[in-house]
Amino acid sequence: MQPNTPEAASRVAAALRQIYDRPQPPVPWRDSGNLPWDEPEFSQRMLREHLDQSHGAASRRTAEIRAQVQQMVTWLSLTPGQRLFDVTCGPGLYAAEFGRRGVAVTGVDFGPASIAYARAHCAGLPCEFHLGDVRQMDFAGLDADAAIYLYGQFTVLKPAEAADVLRRTHAALKPGGRLLLEVLDDDLFDKKNGAWWYTDQGGLWGDFPYLHLGERAWDPEQRAAVERFHILNLETGEMHVYGLSDQAYTVAQMTEMLHGAGFGQVETHPAWDDLALKDAQEWVVYVARR
Ligand SMILES: C[S@@+](CC[C@H](N)C(=O)[O-])C[C@H]1O[C@@H](n2cnc3c(N)ncnc32)[C@H](O)[C@@H]1O
């Protein structure tokens, strides 16, 4: 694969230099925060990943979602007519399953393609969706019976933001309401440095031939990991840099944070109590009572 023009070739050279000059070691949240879920084109490409049944990277596969919903209905004692608040609801795949059981769902997410899909997918069900950033959300007075916050998005927030989002979620619950929060198990959290590369010509990073250079770094002081992805377009020489920081939490830290946000009793379910999920072992599920 040749860059198309001399300008493209010199952009490739500049991109390689930029990679060489990147901040080392990376600082969590300073050198990468979160994926651009809220950018319209990225969100559209991400939607394809959410719906792809060949992997469970963005959302789990349908059979696993159904098993989780059954488990969550039990843990949260949800009955038809009750209201569930789905924090970072994505394309509404969980909302649809709860909605079919008669549970009303209010979902919030800042991915525009996901919210548009959720509205269409849940048409006719008691579900409503809001496009918005959970760091600014205000659902105080929603009086939800329960809330869910799934698939690790909580730990991608800076710890101070995460604590604030817990307070905002607490305010959306009625007294006695429950929050179910899925957080990576600290014992299995990847605390090693690493790097990888591959080439492709389509998918999440763009529909053009590209070289993907990825790396992961563990910051032992902040107890956070940083991932950076350099995506080099091999035709134009343009480079896009994406990143993701992820905070590790022990059960004791998470429990203290939930108490700090106003929650009372906290139960833990390591590995989803052995539910048949491909990645169940990686997670601890917290159920906290307002
Ligand atoms: C891994 S996906 C999971 C989506 C959904 N919970 C599921 O499992 O199908 C993470 C979701 O979090 C959303 N998200 C991440 N940060 C957010 C923020 N600050 N505000 C709102 N949504 C956010 C993304 O747009 C994305 O839909």
The ligand as an SDF file (V2000), in Angstrom:
LIG
                    3D

 27 29  0  0  0  0  0  0  0  0999 V2000
  -19.6370   -0.4000   26.4040 C   0  0  0  0  0  0  0  0  0  0  0  0
  -21.0110    0.5780   25.9280 S   0  0  0  0  0  0  0  0  0  0  0  0
  -22.2990   -0.2070   26.8450 C   0  0  0  0  0  0  0  0  0  0  0  0
  -23.6820    0.2320   26.4460 C   0  0  0  0  0  0  0  0  0  0  0  0
  -24.8070   -0.5540   27.1500 C   0  0  0  0  0  0  0  0  0  0  0  0
  -24.7750   -0.3860   28.5820 N   0  0  0  0  0  0  0  0  0  0  0  0
  -24.7100   -2.0090   26.7690 C   0  0  0  0  0  0  0  0  0  0  0  0
  -24.0800   -2.7720   27.5320 O   0  0  0  0  0  0  0  0  0  0  0  0
  -25.2460   -2.3620   25.7130 O   0  0  0  0  0  0  0  0  0  0  0  0
  -20.7240    2.0650   26.8190 C   0  0  0  0  0  0  0  0  0  0  0  0
  -21.7450    3.1600   26.5970 C   0  0  0  0  0  0  0  0  0  0  0  0
  -21.4470    4.2340   27.4910 O   0  0  0  0  0  0  0  0  0  0  0  0
  -21.7620    5.4410   26.8410 C   0  0  0  0  0  0  0  0  0  0  0  0
  -21.0460    6.5180   27.5290 N   0  0  0  0  0  0  0  0  0  0  0  0
  -19.7260    6.5600   27.8280 C   0  0  0  0  0  0  0  0  0  0  0  0
  -19.4480    7.6920   28.5090 N   0  0  0  0  0  0  0  0  0  0  0  0
  -20.6160    8.3820   28.6300 C   0  0  0  0  0  0  0  0  0  0  0  0
  -20.9770    9.6290   29.2180 C   0  0  0  0  0  0  0  0  0  0  0  0
  -20.0580   10.3930   29.8230 N   0  0  0  0  0  0  0  0  0  0  0  0
  -22.2640   10.0220   29.1480 N   0  0  0  0  0  0  0  0  0  0  0  0
  -23.1840    9.2540   28.5350 C   0  0  0  0  0  0  0  0  0  0  0  0
  -22.9130    8.0700   27.9580 N   0  0  0  0  0  0  0  0  0  0  0  0
  -21.6410    7.6370   28.0140 C   0  0  0  0  0  0  0  0  0  0  0  0
  -21.3130    5.1990   25.4070 C   0  0  0  0  0  0  0  0  0  0  0  0
  -21.9190    6.1090   24.5170 O   0  0  0  0  0  0  0  0  0  0  0  0
  -21.7480    3.7580   25.2010 C   0  0  0  0  0  0  0  0  0  0  0  0
  -23.0540    3.6820   24.6750 O   0  0  0  0  0  0  0  0  0  0  0  0
  1  2  1  0
  2  3  1  0
  2 10  1  0
  3  4  1  0
  4  5  1  0
  5  6  1  0
  5  7  1  0
  7  8  2  0
  7  9  1  0
 10 11  1  0
 11 12  1  0
 11 26  1  0
 12 13  1  0
 13 14  1  0
 13 24  1  0
 14 15  1  0
 14 23  1  0
 15 16  2  0
 16 17  1  0
 17 18  1  0
 17 23  2  0
 18 19  1  0
 18 20  2  0
 20 21  1  0
 21 22  2  0
 22 23  1  0
 24 25  1  0
 24 26  1  0
 26 27  1  0
M  CHG  2   2   1   9  -1
M  END
$$$$
